[in-house]
Amino acid sequence: MYAVIDVETTGFNPGMHDRVCEIAVVHVDGRGQITDQWSSLVNPERDLGPQHIHGIRAADARRAPKFHQLAGEVARRLRHRLPVAHNLAFDARFVTAEYGRLGATVPLHHADGLCTMRLAANFLPLAGRSLADCCLAAAIPQRQAHSALDDALAAAHLLAYYLRAVGQPPPWEDSVRLAGKQVWPELAQPVGVAAMTRSATGGKQEHFLARLIDRLPRVPDPPQADAYLALLDQALLDRYLSATEMDALVDTAGALKLTRREVVVLHRQYLRSLAAEAADDGVVTAEELRDLHAVATLLDLPPNEVEGAIGEALSGGSGIPAGPATTQRFSLTAGDIVVFTGQMDEPREVWEARAIGAGYDVGRSVTKKTTLLVAADPDSLSGKARLAHKYGIPVVRPAAFLTMLHGR
């Protein structure tokens, strides 16, 4: 009977390359009962825009299916049903644009469906226009605002409220009948592609070491260790391992045929080299100790590894196994090019002014000459982030960039 739609997007205008990053479809019968619900995150193949609003992490979106992989399922769920949404014009425009990118035309137009926001003027005259205001006026609980599924469910409950108010048959019965005759394109669902919900991304994630093969250890050749340690040094620059960086470490270890045990040996070696640097002046400060523990946690090493590494370093023995040392510490120098991407907690101009004030140049795009990319989300799907990873340019969070500035 009805298909209630909601989408979360990277912005407000599909004509300006904004994309869907989450979609939900809730089925409602003629009596207002919810009969089915479905949702999925969508990889928008670009940056996620206002993440502080929709709350979607790039680490999750990058693993989600792309719209063309879900298009068949979405069409099946919308077919022969009257589309409903809170601000249907917005949702219909984005969904239509996504199908248009695939060369498909869909019978989805706001004039042919029901908009719970516009209908509120008749049924909730004292309510505001927002979904939250309408739900409050109708005594409908709303769970997580700006989650596609929760917003679609809230709009479905609003529809049920309206249906109870108008009785049977509803005044839009002809629209329901016409929707049942609309022709939607037949799009095949790719084999092995499944929806990815927000709930599926929650919980404690396994450490990336768990994805490495474990077998009898062997001593890695120096070139192999050098390549892995170089990448590790870059990844830990901001003392944070993004999903992108963890994937890169796993891929590099696999390409170098390093086992899990061998990687653990390299992690211990890396920690001991940091401890040796910290103890070089004969004192390990509280800040240096916190830093060593932070690195140990990221590398899945127990706290006693830190104490052991410090003890060895202070007693005159580095404790570093024979083999390659860690790479040269990264640092920025005057004239280096810094590029920013994503919506940060302060305006872009403020961050650029800080960089310029410190003597760095600010780039508008990432090139091979770029020294550092500062990303609001280090797993950003933006073109800048993709180029940075391609060229091996470090990507850090804004907080890490501030630390670099203060450490000058």
HUTA-V234315 format. One record per backbone hydrogen bond with DSSP energy under -0.5 kcal/mol. NH is the residue of the N-H (numbers start at 0). CO is the residue of the C=O. If there is no record, write none. Layout:
BEGIN
((NH/CO) (NH/CO))
END
This chain:
BEGIN
((1/27) (2/81) (3/25) (4/2) (4/83) (5/23) (7/21) (9/18) (15/12) (16/13) (17/12) (20/7) (21/7) (22/39) (23/5) (24/37) (25/3) (26/35) (27/1) (28/32) (31/28) (34/26) (35/26) (37/24) (39/22) (40/195) (41/20) (42/64) (43/41) (50/48) (52/49) (53/49) (54/50) (59/56) (60/56) (61/57) (62/59) (63/59) (63/60) (66/42) (68/65) (69/65) (69/66) (70/66) (73/69) (74/70) (75/71) (76/72) (77/73) (78/74) (80/77) (81/0) (82/80) (83/2) (84/113) (86/84) (87/84) (89/86) (90/86) (91/87) (92/88) (93/89) (94/90) (95/91) (96/92) (97/93) (98/94) (99/95) (100/96) (101/97) (101/98) (102/99) (103/98) (107/105) (108/106) (111/108) (112/109) (113/82) (115/84) (115/113) (116/84) (118/114) (119/115) (120/117) (121/118) (122/118) (123/119) (126/123) (133/129) (134/130) (135/131) (136/132) (137/133) (138/135) (139/134) (140/138) (144/142) (146/143) (150/146) (151/147) (152/148) (153/149) (154/150) (155/151) (156/152) (157/153) (158/154) (159/155) (160/156) (161/157) (162/158) (163/159) (164/160) (165/161) (166/162) (172/169) (175/171) (176/172) (177/173) (178/174) (179/175) (180/177) (181/177) (181/178) (183/181) (186/184) (189/187) (192/189) (193/191) (200/197) (201/197) (201/198) (209/206) (210/207) (211/208) (214/212) (219/217) (223/220) (224/220) (225/221) (226/222) (227/223) (228/224) (229/225) (230/226) (231/227) (232/228) (233/229) (234/230) (235/231) (236/233) (237/234) (238/235) (239/234) (241/239) (245/241) (246/242) (247/243) (248/244) (249/245) (250/246) (251/247) (252/248) (253/249) (254/250) (255/251) (256/253) (257/252) (259/212) (262/258) (263/259) (264/260) (265/261) (266/262) (267/263) (268/264) (269/265) (270/266) (271/267) (272/268) (273/269) (274/270) (275/271) (276/272) (277/273) (278/274) (279/276) (280/277) (281/278) (284/282) (288/284) (289/285) (290/286) (291/287) (292/288) (293/289) (294/290) (295/291) (296/292) (297/293) (298/294) (299/296) (300/295) (304/301) (305/301) (305/302) (306/302) (307/303) (308/304) (309/305) (310/306) (311/307) (312/308) (313/309) (314/310) (315/312) (316/311) (317/315) (320/318) (334/358) (335/332) (337/335) (337/360) (338/371) (339/362) (340/373) (343/341) (349/346) (350/346) (351/347) (352/348) (353/349) (354/350) (355/351) (356/352) (357/353) (358/355) (359/354) (360/335) (362/337) (362/360) (369/366) (370/336) (371/336) (372/393) (373/338) (373/371) (374/372) (374/395) (375/340) (379/376) (385/381) (386/382) (387/383) (388/384) (389/385) (390/386) (391/387) (392/387) (393/370) (395/372) (400/396) (401/397) (402/398) (403/399) (404/400) (405/401) (406/402) (407/404))
END
